[in-house]
Amino acid sequence: MLYQVLKTGAGPFLKAFYRPWIRGKDNIPSEGPAILASNHLAVFDSVFLPLMIDREVVFMGKSDYFTGTGFKGKLTARFMRGVGTIPVDRSSGTAAEAALRTGLARLEEGELFGIYPEGTRSPDGRLYRGKVGVARLALESGAPVVPVAMIGTNIAQPIGQKIPSRHRVGMVIGEPLDFSRYRGLARDRFTLRAVTDEIMYNLMTLSGQEYVDLYAADVKAQLAKEGKFAGPVPGGAKAPGGREAPDVEVPEPTEDDEVLDLGDQEEKD
């Protein structure tokens, strides 16, 4: 499978060039279904995370990644397919629903499924309001949600940059969140919002990001239209769910963190 070729072949290069690190990898269940809910800072989030964990995980990604032309466009499409990315047409609610159903089917098979609750990359490195699709997946599947904080990928690969620069990146994986107590409430909008806010709060504490209680897509639309962003709503929430923001900082790698080493991956597989 191309996924395994990429994992074993790209590992030594990624280790030498980006020196990626990971903390809390043991929080990912060794078997059974789980939802990896990650902040989204760069396109390559969908590359580094699958390459740095032991189990196979697939993410949803915008359909544009699969329709590019020329050498770079075709290479990107092939790579995204290779790491199992599921294309999503953001302009179509029906297509987005189908993608969520694909994720649910994967969870029912006992596999890992990755999702970016913000729905799109952060325009400025801050954490934005989560969409409730992640909560629907959790409540309909009963699978635990594992929060994943990507660190530094937006510095290595700012929006508009195709290939990441040489900057160290990492991730912090939090403890699984169990929402089984809300099973059967997957259509209740208040429950969906509460569950989503809980997930985003965990992402904020893990990543050290400033929180903005707006959807990232709306901010990007404003930037495209006016060329500037007016900033968060005055008096708005400081943390998901209207909580006070905790005193946290962006994590830095330590000697105890695991560094990507795929040299023995073939033996593990």
C-alpha positions in Angstrom: 0.0 0.0 0.0 1.3 3.5 -0.9 0.7 4.5 2.7 3.3 2.1 4.0 5.7 3.1 1.2 5.4 6.7 2.2 5.8 5.9 5.9 8.9 3.8 5.6 10.4 5.8 2.8 9.7 9.3 4.1 10.7 8.6 7.7 14.5 9.1 7.5 14.1 12.3 5.5 11.5 13.8 7.9 13.5 12.9 10.9 16.7 14.5 9.5 15.1 17.6 8.0 12.2 18.5 10.4 13.2 16.7 13.6 9.6 16.2 14.5 8.7 15.2 18.1 5.7 13.7 19.8 4.4 13.7 23.3 1.7 11.4 24.7 1.6 8.9 21.9 0.5 6.2 24.4 -2.8 8.1 24.7 -3.8 6.7 21.3 -5.6 3.3 21.9 -3.5 0.4 20.6 -6.7 -1.1 19.1 -10.3 -0.3 18.5 -12.0 2.8 17.1 -10.9 6.3 18.1 -11.4 9.8 16.7 -8.2 12.0 16.5 -9.4 15.6 16.8 -6.6 18.0 15.8 -6.1 21.7 15.5 -5.2 22.6 11.9 -2.3 24.9 11.2 -0.9 23.6 7.9 -1.6 21.3 5.0 1.2 19.0 6.2 -0.6 18.3 9.5 -2.2 15.5 7.5 1.2 14.1 6.7 3.2 14.5 9.9 0.6 13.0 12.2 0.0 9.7 10.2 3.8 9.3 9.8 4.4 9.7 13.5 2.0 7.2 15.1 2.0 3.5 15.0 -1.6 2.9 13.7 -3.0 4.0 10.4 -5.2 7.1 10.5 -7.0 8.9 7.7 -8.2 12.5 7.6 -10.6 14.5 5.6 -9.2 17.1 3.3 -10.6 19.7 0.9 -11.2 18.3 -2.6 -8.9 20.9 -4.1 -6.0 18.8 -3.0 -7.1 16.1 -5.5 -7.9 18.3 -8.5 -4.7 20.2 -9.0 -3.1 20.2 -12.4 0.5 20.0 -13.5 3.3 18.1 -11.8 2.8 19.6 -8.4 -0.9 19.2 -8.5 -0.7 15.6 -9.4 2.0 14.9 -6.9 -0.1 16.5 -4.1 -3.1 14.4 -5.1 -1.1 11.2 -5.2 0.4 12.0 -1.8 -2.9 12.8 -0.2 -4.4 9.6 -1.5 -1.4 7.7 -0.3 -1.8 8.8 3.3 -5.6 8.0 3.1 -7.0 11.5 3.0 -10.8 11.6 2.2 -11.7 14.4 -0.2 -14.5 16.8 1.0 -16.3 19.3 -1.2 -16.8 22.2 1.2 -19.3 23.9 -1.1 -21.7 20.9 -0.8 -23.4 20.0 2.4 -24.3 16.7 0.9 -20.7 15.9 0.2 -19.7 16.9 3.7 -22.3 14.6 5.1 -21.1 11.7 2.9 -17.6 12.3 4.2 -18.8 12.1 7.8 -20.6 8.9 7.0 -17.3 7.5 5.5 -15.6 8.4 8.8 -18.4 6.7 10.8 -18.0 3.5 8.7 -14.2 3.5 9.4 -14.9 3.8 13.1 -17.4 1.0 13.0 -14.6 -1.1 11.5 -12.5 -0.4 14.6 -10.0 2.0 12.9 -8.7 5.5 13.6 -10.3 8.5 11.9 -8.9 12.0 12.0 -10.8 15.2 11.8 -10.1 18.9 12.1 -13.0 20.4 14.1 -12.1 24.0 12.9 -13.0 22.9 9.4 -10.1 24.7 7.8 -6.6 25.8 8.5 -6.2 28.6 11.0 -5.6 31.9 9.2 -3.2 33.2 11.9 -2.1 30.4 14.2 -4.9 30.9 16.7 -7.5 28.3 17.6 -11.0 28.9 16.2 -14.5 27.7 17.0 -15.1 24.1 16.3 -17.8 22.7 14.1 -20.1 20.1 15.5 -19.3 17.3 13.0 -16.7 15.9 15.4 -19.3 15.7 18.2 -21.7 13.9 15.8 -19.1 11.3 15.0 -18.4 10.8 18.7 -22.0 10.4 19.7 -23.1 8.3 16.8 -20.1 5.9 17.0 -19.4 5.9 20.7 -15.7 6.1 20.0 -13.4 8.1 22.3 -12.1 11.4 21.1 -8.3 11.9 21.3 -7.3 15.6 21.2 -4.1 16.2 19.1 -2.3 19.5 19.2 0.0 20.2 16.2 2.9 22.5 17.2 4.9 24.7 14.8 3.6 23.4 11.5 2.2 26.8 10.6 5.7 28.3 11.0 7.2 25.5 8.8 4.4 25.9 6.2 2.6 29.2 6.3 -0.6 29.4 4.2 0.3 29.6 0.5 3.6 27.8 0.9 3.7 24.5 -0.9 6.7 22.8 0.8 7.4 23.2 4.5 10.6 25.1 5.5 13.1 23.6 7.8 11.5 24.3 11.2 11.1 21.8 14.0 7.5 20.6 14.4 5.8 18.4 16.9 2.5 17.3 18.5 1.0 16.8 21.9 -1.6 14.0 22.3 -4.0 14.3 25.1 -5.9 11.7 27.1 -9.0 10.2 25.4 -12.3 11.9 26.0 -15.3 9.7 26.7 -18.7 11.1 25.6 -20.7 7.9 25.8 -22.9 9.5 28.4 -24.4 11.6 25.6 -25.2 8.6 23.4 -28.5 9.0 21.6 -28.3 12.8 21.6 -26.4 13.1 18.3 -29.2 15.4 16.9 -29.5 17.7 19.9 -27.8 20.9 18.9 -27.1 22.0 22.5 -25.4 18.7 23.3 -23.4 18.8 20.1 -22.2 22.3 20.9 -21.2 21.4 24.4 -19.3 18.3 23.3 -17.5 20.3 20.6 -16.6 23.1 23.0 -15.2 20.5 25.4 -13.0 19.1 22.7 -11.8 22.5 21.6 -11.0 23.5 25.2 -8.8 20.4 25.5 -7.1 21.4 22.2 -6.5 24.9 23.6 -4.9 23.7 26.8 -2.7 21.2 24.9 -1.6 23.6 22.1 -1.3 26.9 24.1 -3.1 28.7 21.3 -5.2 31.8 21.9 -8.9 31.1 21.3 -11.1 33.0 18.9 -14.9 32.4 19.2 -15.5 32.7 15.5 -15.4 30.2 12.7 -12.1 30.2 10.8 -13.9 30.0 7.5 -15.8 33.2 8.3 -12.5 35.0 9.2 -10.9 33.8 5.9 -13.9 35.1 4.0 -13.6 38.5 5.6 -9.9 38.6 4.9 -10.5 37.8 1.3 -13.2 40.4 0.9 -11.7 43.3 2.9 -8.0 42.4 3.1 -8.1 42.6 6.9 -9.7 41.0 10.0 -11.4 43.2 12.5 -10.4 40.9 15.4 -12.5 38.8 17.8 -15.9 40.1 18.9 -15.4 42.5 21.9 -16.3 40.8 25.1 -16.5 37.4 23.4 -15.5 34.1 24.9 -11.9 33.7 26.1 -12.2 30.0 25.8 -14.6 27.5 24.3 -18.0 27.3 26.0 -17.6 30.8 27.4 -15.0 29.8 30.0 -12.1 31.7 31.3 -8.9 31.0 29.4 -6.4 28.9 31.3 -2.8 30.1 31.7 -1.0 27.9 29.1 1.9 28.3 26.8 2.8 26.7 23.5 4.7 23.5 24.3 8.4 23.2 23.7 10.2 19.8 23.0 12.0 18.2 25.9 14.4 15.3 26.3 11.6 13.1 27.3 9.6 13.6 24.1 9.8 10.9 21.4 11.5 11.9 18.2 10.2 10.5 14.9 12.3 7.4 14.1 10.9 5.2 11.4 14.0 3.2 10.8 12.4 0.2 12.5 9.0 0.7 11.1 9.2 -2.2 8.6 10.0 -4.6 11.5 7.0 -3.3 13.5 4.7 -3.7 10.4 
